[in-house]
Every structure is written in C-alpha cells, then in structure tokens.
Amino acid sequence: MLKQIRRALLLSAALVAPVMADTFVFTAIPDNDETKLRERFQSVADYLSEQLDVDVRYVPVKSYAAAVSAFRNNQVQLAWFGGLSGVQARALVPGSEAIAQGQEDTQFVTYFIAHESTGLEKSDDFPSAIEDKTFTFGSKGSTSGRLMPEYYIREAFGEAPEDVFSRVGFSGNHSRTIRLVESGTYQVGAVNYSVWESELEAGKIDTDAVHVIWETPHYQDYQWTIRGDVNERFGDGFQARVQEALVNMDDPELLNKFPRSAFIPASNADYDSIRATAEKIGIID
C-alpha cells in the first residue's frame, strides 16, 4: 500500500486543482459510487462553509492511495478516511488527528457475501467452506473491504488469501463488490455492511442471486482526520471549530447520506487496533 501511495504522489497534482490559500479543502476515500460521493460531500462542503465562515471545497480522488497522498501533500486539509487509510495518512503527516467518527464507526462490521450458486448459507461461524472459491475484496486500502476480512481469513486458514482461494480480486469499491458477486463473476466477496444495507434498502440488490453468509466481529472504522497545521493557516482554534461543526451535524438528510445517525469525537488512539492488525498481516510496516 505504501508503494501505491508513493506512486500516487507523482499523479496527485493532477487530481486536485489549485485553490486559493484561504480555501479549506477536503476529500474522501472513493468507497462507493462516484455520483453518490459527489452528492454527499458537496452537501458537507456547503454545511461546513456555513458553519466555519470560510470557503470549503470538496475534491474527489480516484483511489484510496490518492486520498492519502493529497492529505500528505497539503492539497487537502481534511479527509473522510477508513480506519486503515486514516492510520496511513496520520503516519505521514505528524500532528494530524482523527477528530470525529460516525456513531456506527465504533461498532463497524464487514459482511461476507456469496452467490446463490455456492449453496452457502448464513452462519454465526466463520464460513470455512469458502476455501477454494473465487473471492473479491474491495479496494486494497479498504479497512472493511480488505484489512479486516483478510485478517479473519488468515486467522481461519493460517494462509494468505492467495493460497486459500482459487482466484482473488480487488473490485475497487463496495458497490462494485456487490455487483461482481451478484453477477457470479466472483463466488464470494467482502463488503462494508453500511453500503450493503443502504443498497438493500434502495432495492438495488437481487437477493435471489447474492446474500450475506457471515458478519465479522466489531471494529473501529471511518473517521474525519485533519492536518495539525490548520490553525496556522486558518486561525487559532480552527481545528476545534471543525470538530465542533462535524459533531454538531444534525441534519437527518445529510447524516442519512453517509449513512450515520450522528458524529462523535474521535482520537488517534481509537485506531491503535487497526494499526496493530495492519502490521500483523503485513499491510503496513
């Protein structure tokens, strides 16, 4: 993943256009359909601009690594990261802090989903019968789509995914994971439970073709991470004002776009277990 970040550094200037020095810029990992992301985060930009009384701009990126690179390069000062990408970004930018997370992000889970042709059924136990089947993760930098499912796969089989499955893929985002398993392109996949539930509620999943077979134990996931130098650029107390604005976000329509019921304060220490897991399976040093 760190190699991807370094490569993305060479391309990051093209991903984020120049902005005025007094513009507060943020991005988000591309974990969902691009249209949904633009709608969600433009609403956040409008909200933060009103609350902070500064120009706020959302810039999309094409990959998790590009989001981390933009944060490292100070092309963005705030980012909506997953657990793993947040750990990576904060390691690259000393003084940066996780300041808010969704209420649900303290108890996040991954769903393992399977095509109906596998004959696999939902169980409380890890589905060991997925061995030798085709399997797709989400993005390589995803906490819910790669890190945590890979951890439990290694725990169950004592081997890397490439040695467990007949074929391993990386879809790029959670919506695409659902589509690939739904179509039978992959027999099994790992998906962010929130995206699954949202698409299920919207009637976008053919439950005759794909269904949930297992749910991981809880873990910490998404969070807003801010650079430690924002007070120097935007004035004393700016970081605290951003945190306050995020935690006080109470518009049901806006929260539902994540979807989250509320945002609560977060800290870097909340993600120590994510770092430890990533180190254990060799995703980060």
N, C-alpha and C positions, 0 to 999 in steps of 0.2 A: 504494500500500500504506500509506503514512503517513497518508493521508486516512482509510483504513479504521481504522487504529489510533486516530486521534483520535475517530472516531465510536464506536468500541468503548469508549473511556474513559467515555462517558456511560452505557453499559449495564453496565459491568464490576461495579458494586456488586451487581447482581442475580445475577451469575454466581458469585460467591464469597461464601458466608455468613460472618458474623463468627466469629472464632475467638479463643481465649484467647491472650494475649500470649506464653505460653511454648510455643505450638504451632508446630512447624516445618511449613510448608505448601508443597506443590509442585504443579505442573501439567505438562501435556504437550500438544503440538500434536495436534489431532484428525485424524491422518493415516490412520486405519483405522476399522474397525467399532467403535462405542461399547462394545459388550459386551466385545470383546477388550481395549480400552483399560482399562476398569474392572478387569477381572481381572488384567491385567498390573501396573497401577500400584498397586492395593491390595496386591498381593504385595510391591512395592517399599516401600510405606509401612510394612508390617509389618517388613520386613527392616531399614530404616533406624531405625525406632523401637527395635528391639532393639540395634542397633549403637551408636546415639548416646545411648541412655538418655533420650530426650525423646519427647513426643507428636508423632507425624508424621501428617500428613493429606494425602491426595491429593484435589484438586478438579478435576473435568473442566470444560472450556470448549468452546464451540460453534464457535470459529473460530481460525485462526492469529492473527489480529489481537487477539482476546480474550486469548489466551495472553500475547502481548507486553504488552498493557495491564495485565493482572493482575500481571505482573512489575514493570512500571514503577510501579504504584501500591502496591507492597509488600504486595499481597494474597497473593502467593506469594513465597517467598524462593529457590526453586529451580525450574528448569524443564527439561524434556526438549524441546529445540528442534531444528529442522532448521538447516542451515547458514545460510540466509538469515534466518529468524526470530531466530536467535541473534545475528547481526550487528545486526539492527534493535533487539533488546532491549538489548544491551550499549551501543549508542549512546545510548539513552535513560536508562540508569542508570549514571552514572560510577562506576568502581570495580568493576563487576561483571566476573566472569571465567568463561570456559569452563574447567571443571576435569576433565572426563572425557568420553571418547568411546568408542564401540564399536571393537573391533579392526577390524571391517569398514568403519567410517566413514572410515578413511583412504584407502580404495580403493572408494568408492561409485560406482555407475553407475545410469543410467536406461535402461529398456527402451522402445523404440518398439514398440507392438503394433498389429496390423491385423486387421480382419475378413477371413474367408476369401474373401468376395465381391470383395475388391480384387485378388486374384491376386498380391499382393506376397509375396515370399519373403525369407527371412533372408539378409543380406549383411553383409560386413565394411565395406562402403562406405555412406556416408550415403544413405538411400533417397530420391533426388530425385523419384521417381515419386509421392510423397505429395502433391505440388503439386496444388492444385485439389480435393482431397478434403476431407471433413469431419474435424475434428481436435478432440480434447478434452484439455486439461491437467487437472491435479488441482486443488488449491487455488491461488488467486492468490499466496499467500505461501509456496508449497512450493518447496524447492530442487530436489528430484528430479522433482517433478511440474509445475514451471513454469519456474524460473530457468534451469536447465541445458539442458533441451530447447529453450526459446526461444532461448537463446544459439546453439545449434548450427543451429537453423532460420534465424536471421538470418545466420549465417556462410555457410550454404549458398546462400541465395537473395538475400541483400542487401536483404531487406524484412522488415517486421513480419509476424507470423503472420496478422493480419487481411487482409493483402494477398497471402498465399501460399495460404490455404485458402478453400474455398467457404463454410465455416462454422466458427467457433471457439467452444468451450465450456470451462467450468471445472466439473469434476464435484464438487469439494469434498474428496474423498479418494481414495486409490489403489484401494481395493476397488471404489468406485463407478466409477472409470475402467474397470476391467476389465469390470464388468457392462455398461457402456454400449457398449464396443466389441464385446464378446461378443454382445450382442443386435443389433448393427448400427445402433444409434442414432447412433453415430459410426463412421466407417470406420477411423480411426487415432487412437491416443492415446499419452500418455507416462505411464509408471508406475514407481514405486520398485521396483527389482529384487527387494528383500527381500520386499516384500508379494507380488509375483508368485510368487516361489519358494515362499513359505510357503503360499499358496493352492493352488498347483500340487501341492505335496506332500500337502495335505489333500484333494485330489480335487475342488476347488471350481471348477475352470476347464474349460470344454469346449474342448479343444484342436482339435477339428474346426471350431470356429467362430472362434477367435482364436489368434494365435500371435505370437511375438517376431520382428520383422524387422530390428532394429538395436539395438546397445548403444553408449552413449556412451563416450568416454574416462573415466578415473577422476577423481574429485574428492572433496574433503572434504565430509562432511555432518553427520549428527546429533551432538549433544553435550549434556551437562549444563552449564547455566550457573547460577551462584549470585550473589546480590547481594553487594556489597562490604561491607555493614554488618552481616552476620550475626554477626560476632564481638562487636560491641557489644551485640547483642540476646541472643545465646545463650552468650556467654562466649569468652574468649581461646582461640584455636586451633580454634574450631568449624568454620571453613571447611576447614581441613586435615583434620579428622576426617571431614567429609562426603566429601571427595575420597578419603580412605583407604578409607572404607566402600564407595564405589562401585567403586573399582579392585580391592578385595578380594572383590567379589561373585563367588562361585564355584559357587553352586548351579546345576547344569545345567538343572534345571526352570525356574528363574527366568530364567536367561540365554536359554533357548530361547523364552521368551515375547516377546522383542524382535524377531526372534531375533538374538543376538550370541554369539560364542564367549567373549568377555571384554571388560572395560572397561579402558582405559589412560588415563594422564594426558593432558590436553589444555591448550591455551593459546589466548588470543585471536588470537595471530599465526598459528595454524594455519588461520584462516579469512580471512586477508587476500585470498586469491584469490577467495573467494566475494564479498567486498565489492567488489572490483575488477570482477568480472563484472556484479554488480547495478548498479553505477554506469555501466558501459559501455552497457548496454541500457536504462538509464533507470528501473529499478525503484526505486532509491533515489538520493538526491542525492549 
